[in-house]
């Protein structure tokens, strides 16, 4: 059997970590959207969207980094953003924590997310004949 890394592919452990990171990113998005009263679809949008949606997305990225101890690069991959975008979001949210009410809200969100069990991972998408996945994950 040919080595996956020799072909430039990802090993099973890396694929599982990426899927787990995406699941945790989705959980952080949903928590941020719920807490800030923003539709989760707006937080998931690829564009910037409204200021409220952008802030909720920044909170979600911050939560993924802090609550799940994901590196900025892993958060970027899970959210489909650039690492510098995640760094900017984390700095911005950290600065906003000077507000006592906002800080308490983030403390509650961090505690809640840390208490969540590890998500069950869906089965990997079927592979095409060329070894590529037929479909992306639904989250």
Buried (B, 14 or more C-beta within 10 A) or exposed (E): EEEBEEEEEEEEEEBEBBBBBBBBBBBBBBBBBEBBEBBBEBBBBEEEBEEBBBBBBBBBBBBBBBBBEBEBEBBBBBBEBEBEBBBBBBEBBEEBBEEEEEEEBBEEBBEBBEEEEEBEEEEEEEEEEEEEEEEEBEB
